[in-house]
Amino acid sequence: MTAPFRICFVCTGNICRSPMAESVFRARLTEAGLDGLVEVDSAGTGGWHEGDGADPRTVAVLRAGGYEHAHTARQFQASWFDRLDLVIALDSGHLRELRRLAPTAQDAAKVQLLRAYGTGAATGPMAGGASGPAPASDLSDDLDVPDPYYGGFEGFEECLEMVETASEGLLAAVRATLPARTVVTARVPDHDHRRAAQEPQQPQEKESA
């Protein structure tokens, strides 16, 4: 049996952006009929929120969009590179930190920016590709998914829109790496994930981002 393709989304504390990306991309995989071939999870570069659930605003935005969500925050570990095929950074700071953390050059090549897939800037999700990943120094901050933690609810809605857009390109790139015999025809989604979310009550401030 072919081992699944494994992806980890990484942000700072694993309570806002990366759990959002994990939920959205898992939904895209299910819609495409690839959920049995690709495994998705998420983590943070820091451990401030380990054991916590996602930020309540992240949960509210995901629920309004029709996404399933269950989450416990954790910190990314260098030892995980060995089992992962792709590590998706939510901003350029995460990308640089993860590439420094990578034990080998091949592991560093697994790290890509999420929004690069939305613009066509990424060379592909597999390490060791023909042209390799774009160097961190060549990647503009314009490709960041901004941290919505210290802002209002609108920032979380904007974050979700960015994640949804980039997820389409990421899905196409991942699909292209899977063996031809495992690729199935995409199923038509049974509902539209776009939404008009109502602003919930603001959560209490945490001590760290």
Secondary structure, 3 states (H helix, E strand, C coil): CCCCEEEEEEECCCCCHHHHHHHHHHHHHHHHCCCCCEEEEEEECCCCCCCCCCCHHHHHHHHHCCCCCCCCCCECCHHHHHCCCEEEECCHHHHHHHHHHCCCHHHHCCEEECCHHHHCCCCCCCCCCCCCCCCHHHCCHHHCCCCCCCCCHHHHHHHHHHHHHHHHHHHHHHHHHCCHHHCCCCCCCCCCCCCCCCCCCCCCCCCCC
